[in-house]
Every structure is written in structure tokens, then in C-alpha cells.
Amino acid sequence: MTETIAPARGRRGSYAKSEATRQAILDAALEVFSQSGYRAGSLRDIAQRVDMSEAGLLHHFRNKSALLEAVLELRDEQARALVPIESGDGVELLRGLVGLAEYNASIPGVVELFTTLSAEATAPDHPAHAYFLRRYEYTRRNIERAFRDLRDRGLLRHGMTPRRGAVIMVALMDGLQVQWLLHRDILDMAEELRAVFSTFVDIDWNAEAETVPA
């Protein structure tokens, strides 16, 4: 029995080490891409930050494009921790989006990376083109579902439809990020989101504090 257990522990240990290395690479890549941009940020710079060779890095990610997509997916995971986008609860989604805007204001490099890449990726041959197609479809679909919840609860004001709300919200958040990057000292993304949301949804923003655990 001991002989059968020992190798399994070894495999688990190797897997954990590999996952830790992979996470360290992703964190380093996010920093490098945020500071230098995708095209200027090099695999060599990323590898040096985690004290490994470029060949060692490519053992975990087959190329720079694959690393970029993994970085973007990591950023999405972080965003989903703040925004319950798949919950279907329209009120909590809007509050989560405001919270995400507040968080984004603390990571300007990441916001700049995302904004630049989303524009560049409109070109079909860009390595992140397919990623952004999937991401926008996923985002619109879930926001539309949340707006149907708002409509069914009588919170969506006349003239706004779930589909239109989803399109407007994506455009609003992306547009605010661009304006904020240009004028960070005069624009509060979270406050602007609250103001616009309040024009077509009846939400008691003061009740938000009641949902936060003590």
C-alpha cells in the first residue's frame, strides 16, 4: 500500500508546483503587459521576473499569444470575483459593476492594457481577436439576462429593453475607461456608472452597504 501511495503524492506535489509556477508566470506577464503593452512586453522580461529561462516559460505556455489569452482569462476571473455576472440578479450585477469600476481605478496599467488590446483585437489576425469575440458575447448575454430580472421585478424603467441595456452597459464601461485613462483626475468611473444606471433602473444604492458582511 505504501508503494502505491508514495507516487501519487509525488504527482500531486509536482502538479502543485507546476500550478504555482504557472500562476507566477501569469502574474509576471500581467505586470509586463500592463507596463509595456503586449507587443513591447517580451517573454524574456516575463521569464526574468520569475527567475527562469525563456525556454522554461514556454514549457508552460506554448507561445506569447497563448500567454496573452491566459492573462486575459486571469483578469476575467478576478473581475468575476467582484461581479456576479452569471447569477442573473440584476441589482447585484449593477452594484458589482460599480465595485469593479472602483477596483479598476486602482490598477491603471491593467485598464490600459485591456483598452488597447480590445481596440487592436478588432483586426481578425490579432492573437486576441477570438478571445474578445467570446468575451463580449458572454458579457452581453449575461447582462441581458440580468436586465430581464430587473424588468421582471419592475425595476427597469419604461423605454429600456434587456438587450439594449446590455449593449449600452458594455459601451458605457469601455468608454468610461478610455476617458478615465485620459483624465484620471477629473473623472470618477464608479460615480458616473451609478448616475447613468439610475436613469433607467430604480435601485436604492444606499442599501448596498446592507449586503456587505460585517
BELNOR-V891263 format. One record per residue. N is the residue number from 1. PHI is phi in degrees with one decimal (none if undefined). OMEGA is omega as a letter, one per 20 degrees, with the letter a starting at -180 (none if undefined). BURIAL is # if it has 24 or more other C-alpha atoms within 12 Angstrom, else .. Layout:
# BELNOR-V891263
n | phi | omega | burial
N | PHI | OMEGA | BURIAL
N | PHI | OMEGA | BURIAL
This chain:
# BELNOR-V891263
n | phi | omega | burial
1 | none | r | .
2 | -60.4 | a | .
3 | -66.5 | a | .
4 | -82.9 | a | .
5 | -79.5 | a | .
6 | -56.1 | r | .
7 | -61.5 | r | .
8 | -62.7 | r | .
9 | -64.6 | r | .
10 | -62.3 | r | .
11 | -65.7 | r | .
12 | -64.1 | r | .
13 | -64.0 | r | .
14 | -65.8 | r | .
15 | -64.0 | a | .
16 | -62.4 | r | .
17 | -65.2 | r | .
18 | -63.9 | r | .
19 | -65.9 | r | .
20 | -65.1 | r | .
21 | -65.4 | r | #
22 | -61.4 | r | #
23 | -65.2 | r | .
24 | -63.5 | r | #
25 | -63.3 | r | #
26 | -62.6 | r | #
27 | -62.9 | r | #
28 | -66.4 | r | #
29 | -65.0 | r | #
30 | -61.4 | r | #
31 | -65.3 | a | #
32 | -65.9 | a | #
33 | -64.2 | r | #
34 | -69.3 | a | #
35 | -83.0 | a | #
36 | -111.5 | a | .
37 | 87.9 | a | #
38 | -68.4 | a | #
39 | -69.7 | a | .
40 | -83.7 | r | .
41 | -69.8 | a | #
42 | -103.6 | r | #
43 | -62.5 | r | #
44 | -62.2 | r | #
45 | -61.4 | a | #
46 | -65.4 | a | #
47 | -60.7 | a | #
48 | -62.7 | a | .
49 | -68.5 | r | .
50 | -108.7 | r | #
51 | 57.0 | r | .
52 | -143.4 | r | .
53 | -81.3 | r | .
54 | -62.6 | r | .
55 | -64.1 | r | .
56 | -65.5 | r | .
57 | -63.1 | a | #
58 | -70.0 | r | .
59 | -70.1 | a | .
60 | -95.2 | r | #
61 | -133.6 | a | #
62 | -65.1 | r | .
63 | -162.5 | a | .
64 | -65.9 | r | #
65 | -63.7 | r | #
66 | -65.0 | r | .
67 | -66.2 | r | #
68 | -59.4 | a | #
69 | -63.5 | r | #
70 | -65.5 | r | #
71 | -64.4 | r | #
72 | -64.8 | r | #
73 | -67.6 | r | .
74 | -62.4 | r | #
75 | -61.7 | r | #
76 | -65.2 | r | #
77 | -61.8 | r | .
78 | -64.2 | r | .
79 | -67.7 | a | #
80 | -65.7 | r | .
81 | -69.2 | r | .
82 | -99.9 | a | #
83 | -119.3 | r | #
84 | -77.3 | a | #
85 | -68.7 | a | #
86 | -98.1 | a | .
87 | -76.0 | a | .
88 | 82.6 | r | .
89 | -87.6 | a | #
90 | -64.5 | a | #
91 | -64.1 | a | #
92 | -66.4 | r | #
93 | -63.1 | a | #
94 | -63.8 | r | #
95 | -64.0 | r | #
96 | -65.1 | r | #
97 | -65.6 | r | #
98 | -64.9 | r | #
99 | -63.4 | r | #
100 | -65.5 | r | #
101 | -62.1 | r | #
102 | -63.5 | r | #
103 | -66.4 | a | .
104 | -59.4 | r | #
105 | -65.2 | r | #
106 | -93.8 | a | .
107 | -131.8 | a | .
108 | -58.5 | a | #
109 | -63.5 | r | .
110 | -68.3 | r | #
111 | -61.6 | r | #
112 | -64.5 | r | #
113 | -60.2 | a | #
114 | -61.8 | a | #
115 | -62.8 | r | #
116 | -65.3 | a | #
117 | -65.8 | a | #
118 | -63.8 | r | #
119 | -74.8 | r | .
120 | -61.7 | a | .
121 | -74.7 | r | #
122 | -66.8 | r | .
123 | -73.6 | a | .
124 | -57.9 | a | .
125 | -91.3 | r | .
126 | -73.4 | a | .
127 | -61.6 | a | #
128 | -102.1 | a | #
129 | -58.7 | a | .
130 | -64.5 | r | .
131 | -59.4 | a | #
132 | -69.3 | r | #
133 | -59.4 | a | .
134 | -64.5 | a | .
135 | -64.3 | a | #
136 | -67.3 | r | #
137 | -65.0 | r | .
138 | -60.5 | a | .
139 | -65.8 | a | #
140 | -61.2 | a | #
141 | -61.6 | a | #
142 | -75.2 | r | #
143 | -68.5 | r | #
144 | -60.9 | r | #
145 | -63.3 | r | #
146 | -65.3 | r | #
147 | -70.8 | r | #
148 | -64.8 | r | #
149 | -63.2 | r | #
150 | -61.9 | r | #
151 | -62.8 | a | #
152 | -65.6 | r | .
153 | -90.6 | r | .
154 | 73.8 | a | .
155 | -99.2 | a | #
156 | -90.6 | a | #
157 | -74.8 | a | .
158 | -58.8 | r | .
159 | 100.6 | r | .
160 | -103.6 | r | #
161 | -108.4 | r | #
162 | -56.1 | a | #
163 | -64.3 | r | .
164 | -64.7 | r | .
165 | -60.8 | r | #
166 | -64.0 | a | #
167 | -64.1 | a | #
168 | -64.3 | a | #
169 | -66.2 | r | #
170 | -63.8 | r | #
171 | -63.6 | a | .
172 | -65.0 | a | #
173 | -66.2 | r | #
174 | -65.8 | a | #
175 | -66.0 | r | .
176 | -63.7 | r | #
177 | -63.2 | r | #
178 | -63.7 | a | #
179 | -63.1 | a | .
180 | -65.5 | r | #
181 | -60.9 | a | #
182 | -82.8 | a | .
183 | -137.8 | a | .
184 | -66.6 | a | .
185 | -83.4 | a | .
186 | -122.1 | a | .
187 | -127.1 | r | .
188 | -108.4 | a | #
189 | -59.8 | a | #
190 | -63.6 | a | #
191 | -65.7 | r | #
192 | -65.5 | r | #
193 | -61.9 | r | #
194 | -56.5 | a | #
195 | -63.2 | a | .
196 | -70.5 | r | .
197 | -55.9 | a | #
198 | -68.5 | r | .
199 | -78.1 | a | .
200 | -131.5 | r | #
201 | -136.2 | r | #
202 | -89.3 | r | .
203 | -127.8 | r | #
204 | -88.0 | a | .
205 | -65.0 | r | .
206 | -68.2 | r | .
207 | -77.0 | a | .
208 | -58.5 | a | .
209 | -62.4 | a | .
210 | -70.6 | a | .
211 | -88.8 | a | .
212 | -89.2 | a | .
213 | -60.2 | r | .
214 | -75.5 | none | .
